[in-house]
Amino acid sequence: MKEASGELSMTLIVIVAAGVILALFMAFREPIMNAISSKWGEWTGNDMTPTNMIVKDYNL
């Protein structure tokens, strides 16, 4: 029984840690995307901000 509770607590720690990492990523997602978009535009000369990005619908 002691081993089972140890495995349960370790599983819970991993799930909570994954949730914290995901929450941090989601909190900083917008600034990261904006930084990547602005740098991409500098490198290619295209304005690739999220509002100007167009995804074409290709019928395959």
C-alpha positions as a Markdown table, in Angstrom:
| # | Residue | x | y | z |
|---|---|---|---|---|
| 1 | Met | 0.0 | 0.0 | 0.0 |
| 2 | Lys | 2.9 | 2.4 | 0.8 |
| 3 | Glu | 4.3 | 1.9 | -2.8 |
| 4 | Ala | 1.0 | 2.6 | -4.4 |
| 5 | Ser | 0.5 | 5.9 | -2.5 |
| 6 | Gly | 4.1 | 6.9 | -3.4 |
| 7 | Glu | 3.4 | 6.3 | -7.1 |
| 8 | Leu | 0.1 | 8.2 | -6.8 |
| 9 | Ser | 1.8 | 11.2 | -5.2 |
| 10 | Met | 4.6 | 11.2 | -7.8 |
| 11 | Thr | 2.0 | 11.1 | -10.6 |
| 12 | Leu | 0.2 | 14.0 | -9.0 |
| 13 | Ile | 3.4 | 16.0 | -8.8 |
| 14 | Val | 4.1 | 15.4 | -12.5 |
| 15 | Ile | 0.6 | 16.4 | -13.5 |
| 16 | Val | 0.7 | 19.6 | -11.5 |
| 17 | Ala | 4.2 | 20.4 | -12.9 |
| 18 | Ala | 3.0 | 19.9 | -16.4 |
| 19 | Gly | 0.0 | 22.2 | -15.7 |
| 20 | Val | 2.2 | 24.9 | -14.4 |
| 21 | Ile | 4.5 | 24.7 | -17.4 |
| 22 | Leu | 1.5 | 24.8 | -19.8 |
| 23 | Ala | 0.0 | 27.8 | -17.9 |
| 24 | Leu | 3.3 | 29.7 | -18.2 |
| 25 | Phe | 3.6 | 28.9 | -21.9 |
| 26 | Met | 0.0 | 30.1 | -22.5 |
| 27 | Ala | 0.7 | 33.3 | -20.5 |
| 28 | Phe | 3.7 | 34.2 | -22.6 |
| 29 | Arg | 2.4 | 32.9 | -25.9 |
| 30 | Glu | 1.2 | 36.2 | -27.3 |
| 31 | Pro | 4.4 | 38.2 | -26.8 |
| 32 | Ile | 6.4 | 35.3 | -28.2 |
| 33 | Met | 4.2 | 35.0 | -31.3 |
| 34 | Asn | 4.4 | 38.8 | -31.8 |
| 35 | Ala | 8.2 | 38.8 | -31.5 |
| 36 | Ile | 8.5 | 35.9 | -34.0 |
| 37 | Ser | 6.2 | 37.6 | -36.4 |
| 38 | Ser | 8.0 | 40.9 | -36.3 |
| 39 | Lys | 11.4 | 39.2 | -36.8 |
| 40 | Trp | 10.0 | 37.1 | -39.6 |
| 41 | Gly | 8.9 | 40.3 | -41.4 |
| 42 | Glu | 12.3 | 41.9 | -41.0 |
| 43 | Trp | 14.0 | 38.8 | -42.5 |
| 44 | Thr | 11.6 | 38.3 | -45.4 |
| 45 | Gly | 10.3 | 41.8 | -46.0 |
| 46 | Asn | 6.7 | 40.6 | -45.5 |
| 47 | Asp | 4.4 | 41.8 | -42.8 |
| 48 | Met | 3.5 | 38.5 | -41.1 |
| 49 | Thr | 1.7 | 39.9 | -38.0 |
| 50 | Pro | -1.2 | 37.6 | -37.0 |
| 51 | Thr | -3.8 | 40.1 | -38.3 |
| 52 | Asn | -2.2 | 40.1 | -41.8 |
| 53 | Met | -1.5 | 36.4 | -42.2 |
| 54 | Ile | -3.7 | 34.8 | -44.7 |
| 55 | Val | -4.0 | 31.0 | -44.9 |
| 56 | Lys | -5.1 | 29.8 | -48.3 |
| 57 | Asp | -7.7 | 27.1 | -48.5 |
| 58 | Tyr | -6.2 | 24.4 | -50.8 |
| 59 | Asn | -8.6 | 21.8 | -52.0 |
| 60 | Leu | -6.5 | 18.7 | -52.2 |
